[in-house]
Amino acid sequence: SLQVMLRSCMIAAAVASASAFSPASGFAAPMTRARGAFAAQSAPAAPRAARVANFGPTMAAKQVPHGGVLVDQMVKDAAEKKKLAAECDFVHQLSPRQLCDVELIMNGGLSPITGFMDQANYNSVVQDMRLLDGNLFGLPIVFDTDREDFVAGKKVLLMQDKLEIATFTIKESYKPDKVAECKKCYGETTLEHPGVLMVATERGQFYVGGEIKGLNKPARDFECRSPAEVRADLPDDKDVVAFQCRNPVHRAHYELFTRALDAPEVSPGAVVLVHPTCGPTQADDIPGDVRYRTYVRLAAETKDSEAGKRTKWDYLPYSMHMAGPREAIQHMMIRKNFGCTHFIIGRDMAGSKSSISGDDYYGAYDAQDFAKKHGPELGVTPVPSLNLVYTESKGYVTAEEAKEQGLAEKKLSGTKFRQMLRGGEDIPEWFAFKSVVEVLREDVMASAN
């Protein structure tokens, strides 16, 4: 397909243009794809007392922040902000991925860290999926650069165009072992994996660790509320079930997360927090601002229904890594900081396919199994997603029910759906909400012009 050809060209250009991607680097050959390879990862837990020694207030929601205290690195005083900015040695424009990480460090979404990881914490997270203090952490949070003036002791003013976002006090700069990082975090070293391709071709040669002090929230087309703000609107006496997605919500998704409220793992009266990622994802994904508009329209369309009254919507400035099982842990940890007690784990969550062969890198249930293993320690209960199918006689039922009862399934592929969108054909309402289709069709028309 054209998409595969384009991705292949990107890989070929990346390999040809940088010595870091030579066969000697370790990025040239794919690893053997062993299903369940993540099951043995992560070092033993630190003593519980050490992990919750700084136990603090849990805000409005009943869930305890990761590490015990919800981090808040935002400077409130205007004079102090001006002083911190003036003390900086130079400025640096943030990439879209870096901007997401900085925002989640500043507002506590990545609690308990207060800055980008130094080499010791980076190595610990890569190898053992833990910070040095013993807390679980799915993926390393790193600041990458090719600049050689990012050295210990320097202070950097981080910018989003002309907006001052944060100050970055550098503790150290180091050269990471990117091959080892990809092997442990993604289970792969082939550039066919989108996460490995990002690490190898987008990130600079140095990683820089140090503390972040927030000056201003990033300017976005949509509001991304902080953990404290989200928690303030969540019940403090009920379970909160998080639903993560990076695509528009269609009927099957909606059925999935509303039915999760009745799952045996969830107590009566629970609410669901639909918390889509609106940062950079894969190149062929729908843009974040378009996805956001579909969510706003759908929230308005469903707000008065029984399920809608138990559904809350917020948006996460997070850039996807497509790291499968380990990214599932990252998502659970972040949603824990936002006040969630439960997390819906879909089939092949945060999974990806080879850009050449189309083969899946992870098994359908690898992420679910990994989440079940680490959920108790993390303090977040995974809720396996139902495998729902649509039948004309009974609507949405599980695939197992449809098979047992001999019900005829109705299917519509993503490719056919996109063709129908472009062609102006009617989209069946069992597949997609009218409000969502309207937004997507508006985007198709705008792109065509």
C-alpha positions as a printed NumPy array, in Angstrom:
array([[  0.   ,   0.   ,   0.   ],
       [  1.028,   3.648,  -0.355],
       [  1.306,   3.97 ,   3.434],
       [  3.698,   1.021,   3.654],
       [  5.746,   2.391,   0.727],
       [  6.033,   5.792,   2.398],
       [  7.03 ,   4.269,   5.721],
       [  9.599,   2.107,   3.925],
       [ 11.068,   5.183,   2.266],
       [ 11.239,   6.946,   5.656],
       [ 13.129,   4.015,   7.127],
       [ 15.494,   3.807,   4.166],
       [ 16.238,   7.524,   4.379],
       [ 16.786,   7.347,   8.119],
       [ 19.178,   4.431,   7.802],
       [ 21.09 ,   6.1  ,   4.997],
       [ 21.379,   9.493,   6.673],
       [ 22.835,   8.708,  10.097],
       [ 25.692,   6.527,  11.273],
       [ 23.797,   5.766,  14.484],
       [ 21.57 ,   3.466,  12.467],
       [ 24.317,   1.315,  10.952],
       [ 24.255,  -2.482,  11.479],
       [ 26.92 ,  -2.074,  14.139],
       [ 24.58 ,   0.097,  16.168],
       [ 22.187,  -2.789,  16.689],
       [ 19.222,  -1.073,  15.014],
       [ 19.501,  -2.901,  11.695],
       [ 18.09 ,  -6.34 ,  12.484],
       [ 14.721,  -7.164,  14.095],
       [ 14.683,  -9.111,  17.325],
       [ 12.943, -12.447,  17.518],
       [  9.354, -11.635,  18.38 ],
       [  8.56 , -13.708,  21.425],
       [  5.021, -13.317,  22.712],
       [  4.854, -12.673,  26.425],
       [  8.461, -11.448,  26.494],
       [  7.476,  -8.691,  28.929],
       [  6.192, -11.066,  31.605],
       [  9.522, -11.348,  33.4  ],
       [ 10.322,  -7.626,  33.389],
       [ 10.544,  -5.273,  36.369],
       [ 12.652,  -5.65 ,  39.468],
       [ 11.183,  -6.698,  42.817],
       [  9.181,  -4.043,  44.612],
       [ 10.799,  -1.823,  47.205],
       [  9.389,  -2.078,  50.732],
       [  5.948,  -0.469,  50.856],
       [  7.005,   1.893,  53.635],
       [  9.738,   3.298,  51.391],
       [  7.33 ,   3.803,  48.517],
       [  4.696,   5.719,  50.491],
       [  6.864,   7.512,  53.026],
       [  5.776,  10.856,  51.546],
       [  2.11 ,   9.987,  51.582],
       [  0.169,  13.193,  51.262],
       [ -3.292,  14.548,  50.448],
       [ -5.168,  12.724,  47.682],
       [ -7.035,  15.771,  46.418],
       [-10.759,  15.214,  45.781],
       [-10.624,  11.712,  44.316],
       [-10.068,   8.734,  46.6  ],
       [ -7.094,   7.402,  44.606],
       [ -3.621,   8.025,  46.046],
       [ -1.177,   9.747,  43.638],
       [  1.718,   7.617,  42.44 ],
       [  4.478,   7.88 ,  45.024],
       [  2.089,   9.321,  47.621],
       [  2.147,  13.035,  46.719],
       [  0.766,  14.8  ,  43.657],
       [  3.661,  16.826,  42.27 ],
       [  3.041,  20.484,  41.394],
       [  6.008,  22.189,  39.723],
       [  4.071,  25.267,  38.568],
       [  5.39 ,  28.58 ,  39.879],
       [  2.455,  30.761,  40.922],
       [  4.081,  34.132,  41.716],
       [  4.577,  36.414,  38.683],
       [  7.702,  38.048,  40.109],
       [  9.255,  34.65 ,  40.819],
       [  8.496,  33.517,  37.269],
       [ 10.237,  36.598,  35.87 ],
       [ 13.238,  36.031,  38.126],
       [ 13.61 ,  32.367,  37.147],
       [ 13.378,  33.201,  33.439],
       [ 15.998,  35.931,  33.764],
       [ 18.426,  33.517,  35.422],
       [ 18.493,  31.193,  32.405],
       [ 21.643,  30.907,  30.3  ],
       [ 19.885,  30.296,  26.971],
       [ 16.559,  29.363,  25.432],
       [ 15.375,  26.194,  23.687],
       [ 12.319,  25.584,  21.507],
       [ 10.427,  22.462,  22.59 ],
       [  9.369,  19.81 ,  20.104],
       [  5.708,  18.697,  20.271],
       [  6.724,  15.494,  22.123],
       [  8.908,  17.395,  24.589],
       [  6.103,  19.886,  25.212],
       [  3.778,  17.049,  26.266],
       [  6.369,  15.625,  28.68 ],
       [  7.141,  19.04 ,  30.172],
       [  3.444,  19.75 ,  30.759],
       [  2.881,  16.406,  32.519],
       [  5.971,  16.939,  34.685],
       [  4.82 ,  20.447,  35.632],
       [  1.251,  19.495,  36.538],
       [  1.969,  16.196,  38.31 ],
       [  0.676,  13.858,  35.634],
       [  4.026,  12.053,  35.822],
       [  4.284,  12.092,  39.632],
       [  6.513,  11.359,  41.459],
       [  9.182,  12.783,  39.09 ],
       [  9.9  ,  16.525,  39.134],
       [ 12.056,  16.697,  36.012],
       [ 13.65 ,  14.722,  33.224],
       [ 15.459,  11.553,  34.296],
       [ 19.165,  11.521,  35.063],
       [ 21.223,   8.595,  33.817],
       [ 20.837,   6.495,  36.958],
       [ 17.035,   6.742,  36.956],
       [ 16.925,   6.319,  33.187],
       [ 18.935,   3.096,  33.383],
       [ 16.819,   1.843,  36.279],
       [ 13.549,   2.436,  34.414],
       [ 14.858,   0.942,  31.178],
       [ 16.256,  -2.194,  32.822],
       [ 13.893,  -2.756,  35.774],
       [ 10.837,  -0.572,  35.077],
       [ 11.452,   1.24 ,  38.376],
       [ 12.734,   4.569,  39.607],
       [ 15.645,   4.443,  42.025],
       [ 13.167,   5.081,  44.863],
       [ 11.439,   1.781,  43.993],
       [  8.3  ,   3.16 ,  42.345],
       [  7.103,   1.411,  39.196],
       [  7.541,   3.491,  36.033],
       [  6.637,   2.094,  32.616],
       [  8.832,   4.107,  30.238],
       [ 11.706,   6.566,  30.755],
       [ 10.929,  10.294,  30.532],
       [ 13.892,  11.86 ,  28.75 ],
       [ 14.9  ,  15.199,  27.266],
       [ 16.828,  14.67 ,  24.054],
       [ 19.115,  17.085,  22.216],
       [ 22.089,  17.295,  19.897],
       [ 23.303,  20.478,  21.621],
       [ 26.635,  20.172,  23.402],
       [ 26.035,  23.266,  25.573],
       [ 23.427,  21.418,  27.635],
       [ 25.828,  20.714,  30.497],
       [ 25.533,  20.371,  34.273],
       [ 24.72 ,  23.605,  36.072],
       [ 23.226,  25.432,  33.083],
       [ 19.679,  26.748,  33.212],
       [ 17.548,  26.609,  30.084],
       [ 14.397,  28.568,  29.308],
       [ 12.065,  26.156,  27.511],
       [  9.824,  27.821,  24.957],
       [  6.741,  27.108,  22.873],
       [  7.289,  29.635,  20.115],
       [  7.284,  32.934,  22.062],
       [  5.622,  31.537,  25.198],
       [  7.871,  30.802,  28.187],
       [  6.887,  27.322,  29.369],
       [  9.421,  26.258,  32.005],
       [ 12.964,  26.51 ,  33.317],
       [ 15.195,  23.448,  33.12 ],
       [ 18.098,  23.21 ,  35.579],
       [ 20.506,  20.668,  34.12 ],
       [ 21.916,  18.017,  36.42 ],
       [ 23.76 ,  16.018,  33.765],
       [ 23.979,  15.201,  30.072],
       [ 24.661,  11.638,  28.957],
       [ 24.733,   9.401,  25.906],
       [ 22.064,   6.701,  26.222],
       [ 22.285,   3.158,  24.944],
       [ 19.342,   3.479,  22.58 ],
       [ 19.527,  -0.115,  21.397],
       [ 19.227,  -1.403,  24.967],
       [ 16.403,   1.077,  25.591],
       [ 14.455,  -0.212,  22.593],
       [ 15.072,  -3.877,  23.435],
       [ 13.764,  -3.452,  26.976],
       [ 11.009,  -0.879,  26.455],
       [  9.628,  -1.889,  23.051],
       [ 10.811,  -5.499,  22.897],
       [ 12.222,  -4.673,  19.456],
       [ 15.204,  -3.032,  17.751],
       [ 13.897,  -2.971,  14.183],
       [ 13.168,   0.392,  12.584],
       [  9.922,  -1.124,  11.331],
       [  8.538,  -0.483,  14.844],
       [  7.253,   3.144,  15.052],
       [  8.536,   3.626,  18.607],
       [ 12.007,   2.366,  17.735],
       [ 11.981,   4.552,  14.626],
       [ 11.155,   7.557,  16.834],
       [ 13.952,   6.814,  19.321],
       [ 16.495,   6.185,  16.571],
       [ 15.67 ,   8.953,  14.102],
       [ 13.82 ,  11.726,  15.973],
       [ 15.666,  11.892,  19.276],
       [ 19.007,  13.654,  19.63 ],
       [ 22.237,  11.9  ,  20.587],
       [ 22.247,  13.201,  24.184],
       [ 19.711,  12.811,  26.989],
       [ 19.66 ,  15.52 ,  29.649],
       [ 18.431,  15.146,  33.227],
       [ 17.355,  17.883,  35.597],
       [ 14.527,  19.688,  37.381],
       [ 11.626,  21.479,  35.708],
       [  9.927,  24.594,  37.085],
       [  6.709,  25.504,  35.304],
       [  6.051,  29.071,  34.189],
       [  3.032,  28.796,  31.872],
       [  0.682,  26.12 ,  30.529],
       [  1.266,  25.368,  26.865],
       [ -1.054,  27.104,  24.398],
       [ -3.32 ,  24.492,  22.805],
       [ -6.424,  24.44 ,  20.651],
       [ -8.108,  22.46 ,  23.426],
       [ -7.979,  22.496,  27.208],
       [ -5.88 ,  19.821,  28.92 ],
       [ -6.721,  20.077,  32.603],
       [ -4.206,  19.203,  35.303],
       [ -4.574,  16.179,  37.622],
       [ -5.617,  18.489,  40.465],
       [ -8.336,  20.066,  38.305],
       [ -9.642,  16.707,  37.098],
       [ -9.587,  15.225,  40.608],
       [-11.645,  18.147,  41.915],
       [-14.561,  16.996,  39.732],
       [-14.328,  13.288,  40.564],
       [-16.263,  11.603,  43.375],
       [-14.2  ,  10.808,  46.464],
       [-16.325,   7.806,  47.439],
       [-16.656,   5.914,  44.13 ],
       [-14.501,   3.983,  41.714],
       [-13.255,   5.929,  38.687],
       [-12.661,   3.849,  35.564],
       [-10.281,   5.345,  32.98 ],
       [-10.666,   4.79 ,  29.247],
       [ -7.662,   5.641,  27.094],
       [ -7.906,   6.115,  23.342],
       [ -6.078,   7.88 ,  20.539],
       [ -8.822,   7.67 ,  17.89 ],
       [-12.384,   8.978,  17.546],
       [-14.884,   7.118,  19.725],
       [-17.261,   4.986,  17.682],
       [-20.234,   2.927,  18.864],
       [-18.212,  -0.155,  19.843],
       [-15.836,   1.974,  21.945],
       [-18.751,   3.685,  23.659],
       [-20.423,   0.375,  24.446],
       [-17.113,  -0.927,  25.742],
       [-16.381,   1.836,  28.267],
       [-19.974,   2.271,  29.458],
       [-20.374,  -1.471,  30.011],
       [-17.11 ,  -1.481,  31.956],
       [-19.006,   0.297,  34.744],
       [-20.833,  -2.981,  35.329],
       [-17.691,  -5.145,  35.279],
       [-17.197,  -7.423,  38.325],
       [-13.989,  -5.56 ,  39.221],
       [-15.891,  -2.254,  39.563],
       [-18.091,  -1.25 ,  42.502],
       [-21.68 ,   0.048,  41.992],
       [-22.091,   3.741,  41.232],
       [-18.703,   4.112,  39.524],
       [-18.008,   6.748,  36.873],
       [-15.881,   6.499,  33.745],
       [-13.265,   9.085,  32.791],
       [-12.789,   9.115,  29.026],
       [ -9.251,  10.469,  28.791],
       [ -7.96 ,  10.488,  25.185],
       [ -4.38 ,  11.335,  24.298],
       [ -4.283,  14.428,  22.1  ],
       [ -0.52 ,  14.684,  21.515],
       [  1.613,  13.253,  18.691],
       [  0.836,   9.629,  17.796],
       [  1.535,   7.73 ,  14.583],
       [  1.95 ,   9.574,  11.292],
       [ -1.26 ,   8.152,   9.822],
       [ -3.473,   8.872,  12.859],
       [ -6.196,  11.537,  12.787],
       [ -4.763,  14.902,  14.023],
       [ -5.28 ,  15.727,  17.697],
       [ -7.419,  18.819,  17.122],
       [ -9.799,  16.841,  14.892],
       [-10.027,  14.023,  17.422],
       [-10.753,  16.595,  20.125],
       [-13.691,  18.036,  18.162],
       [-15.198,  14.547,  17.79 ],
       [-15.007,  14.047,  21.558],
       [-16.652,  17.396,  22.326],
       [-19.523,  16.711,  19.921],
       [-20.033,  13.179,  21.255],
       [-19.997,  14.343,  24.889],
       [-22.717,  16.868,  24.05 ],
       [-24.757,  14.265,  22.151],
       [-24.713,  11.694,  24.964],
       [-24.672,  13.861,  28.109],
       [-28.349,  13.348,  28.992],
       [-28.392,   9.556,  28.613],
       [-28.023,   7.317,  31.663],
       [-24.524,   6.313,  30.574],
       [-23.677,   9.919,  29.688],
       [-24.493,  11.071,  33.209],
       [-21.805,   8.681,  34.53 ],
       [-19.227,   9.698,  31.915],
       [-16.662,  12.447,  32.318],
       [-14.379,  13.732,  29.55 ],
       [-10.9  ,  15.212,  29.798],
       [ -7.877,  15.334,  27.52 ],
       [ -4.272,  14.278,  28.001],
       [ -1.228,  15.99 ,  26.428],
       [  0.666,  12.743,  25.876],
       [  2.716,  11.504,  22.922],
       [  2.203,   7.827,  22.132],
       [  5.155,   5.416,  21.93 ],
       [  3.237,   2.338,  20.728],
       [  5.225,   0.342,  23.295],
       [  2.564,  -2.249,  24.061],
       [  2.698,  -3.779,  27.566],
       [  5.101,  -1.257,  29.087],
       [  3.119,   1.658,  27.75 ],
       [  0.002,   0.153,  29.33 ],
       [  1.751,   0.502,  32.703],
       [  2.647,   4.121,  31.847],
       [ -0.994,   4.901,  31.059],
       [ -2.214,   3.261,  34.271],
       [  0.31 ,   5.235,  36.314],
       [ -0.66 ,   8.547,  34.698],
       [ -4.39 ,   7.897,  35.159],
       [ -3.703,   6.998,  38.79 ],
       [ -2.326,  10.525,  39.196],
       [ -5.518,  11.862,  37.629],
       [ -7.571,  10.061,  40.294],
       [ -8.56 ,   6.82 ,  38.565],
       [ -8.861,   3.553,  40.473],
       [ -9.463,   1.301,  37.456],
       [ -8.165,   1.233,  33.896],
       [ -9.701,  -0.428,  30.832],
       [ -7.128,  -2.524,  28.999],
       [ -8.041,  -3.213,  25.391],
       [ -6.822,  -5.972,  23.11 ],
       [ -3.262,  -5.195,  21.95 ],
       [ -3.286,  -1.896,  23.852],
       [ -0.687,   0.622,  22.58 ],
       [  0.297,  -2.053,  20.088],
       [  1.779,  -1.538,  16.654],
       [  2.464,  -3.351,  13.425],
       [  5.539,  -3.671,  11.251],
       [  5.549,  -0.892,   8.664],
       [  6.779,  -3.455,   6.121],
       [  5.028,  -6.766,   6.796],
       [  2.021,  -5.56 ,   8.792],
       [  2.73 ,  -8.16 ,  11.512],
       [  1.709,  -7.327,  15.098],
       [  4.607,  -6.76 ,  17.501],
       [  2.665,  -7.83 ,  20.586],
       [  0.162, -10.544,  21.351],
       [ -3.5  ,  -9.548,  21.69 ],
       [ -3.463, -10.105,  25.472],
       [  0.16 ,  -9.239,  26.336],
       [ -0.791,  -5.807,  27.706],
       [ -3.702,  -7.225,  29.712],
       [ -1.519,  -9.925,  31.263],
       [  1.211,  -7.402,  32.068],
       [ -1.314,  -5.04 ,  33.656],
       [ -2.813,  -7.817,  35.764],
       [  0.662,  -8.691,  37.037],
       [  1.622,  -5.138,  38.042],
       [ -1.803,  -3.641,  38.798],
       [ -1.903,  -4.673,  42.487],
       [  1.416,  -2.998,  43.265],
       [  0.532,   0.057,  41.203],
       [ -2.79 ,   0.348,  43.017],
       [ -4.845,   0.414,  39.812],
       [ -7.222,  -2.411,  38.896],
       [ -7.127,  -3.393,  35.208],
       [-10.512,  -4.022,  33.607],
       [-10.129,  -6.231,  30.517],
       [-12.145,  -4.835,  27.636],
       [-14.979,  -6.885,  26.188],
       [-14.619,  -8.199,  22.651],
       [-17.864,  -6.73 ,  21.312],
       [-19.488,  -7.376,  17.935],
       [-22.649,  -5.961,  16.407],
       [-25.558,  -8.223,  15.539],
       [-28.77 ,  -7.14 ,  13.82 ],
       [-31.014,  -9.089,  16.188],
       [-29.457,  -8.19 ,  19.54 ],
       [-27.228,  -5.179,  18.92 ],
       [-23.806,  -5.268,  20.574],
       [-22.949,  -8.532,  22.318],
       [-19.684, -10.266,  23.116],
       [-18.121, -12.338,  20.356],
       [-18.569, -15.388,  22.571],
       [-22.335, -14.756,  22.923],
       [-22.686, -14.247,  19.178],
       [-20.935, -17.546,  18.492],
       [-22.89 , -19.492,  21.112],
       [-26.24 , -18.17 ,  19.88 ],
       [-25.38 , -18.348,  16.179],
       [-25.989, -14.624,  15.696],
       [-24.994, -13.041,  12.396],
       [-22.375, -10.297,  12.854],
       [-22.294,  -7.05 ,  10.898],
       [-18.857,  -5.648,  10.105],
       [-17.437,  -2.494,   8.589],
       [-13.693,  -2.243,   8.074],
       [-11.746,   0.923,   8.784],
       [-10.76 ,   1.105,   5.121],
       [-14.383,   0.878,   3.969],
       [-15.414,   3.467,   6.589],
       [-12.837,   5.953,   5.267],
       [-13.966,   5.317,   1.681],
       [-17.58 ,   5.991,   2.689],
       [-16.54 ,   9.198,   4.47 ],
       [-14.717,  10.495,   1.411],
       [-17.548,   9.459,  -0.896],
       [-20.24 ,  11.164,   1.162],
       [-22.08 ,   7.893,   1.777],
       [-24.323,   7.364,   4.796],
       [-22.477,   5.727,   7.693],
       [-24.61 ,   3.192,   9.605],
       [-25.439,   4.451,  13.098],
       [-24.639,   1.078,  14.633],
       [-21.021,   1.76 ,  13.633],
       [-20.531,   5.488,  14.318],
       [-22.294,   8.39 ,  16.006],
       [-23.713,  11.037,  13.676],
       [-21.899,  13.808,  15.553],
       [-18.54 ,  12.067,  15.136],
       [-19.145,  11.42 ,  11.433],
       [-20.004,  15.102,  10.906],
       [-16.655,  16.246,  12.346],
       [-14.649,  13.676,  10.388],
       [-16.465,  14.558,   7.181],
       [-15.805,  18.264,   7.755],
       [-12.1  ,  17.455,   8.091],
       [-12.122,  15.332,   4.91 ],
       [-13.771,  18.181,   2.996],
       [-11.332,  20.76 ,   4.376],
       [ -8.359,  18.559,   3.463],
       [ -9.701,  18.1  ,  -0.066],
       [ -9.85 ,  21.863,  -0.514]])
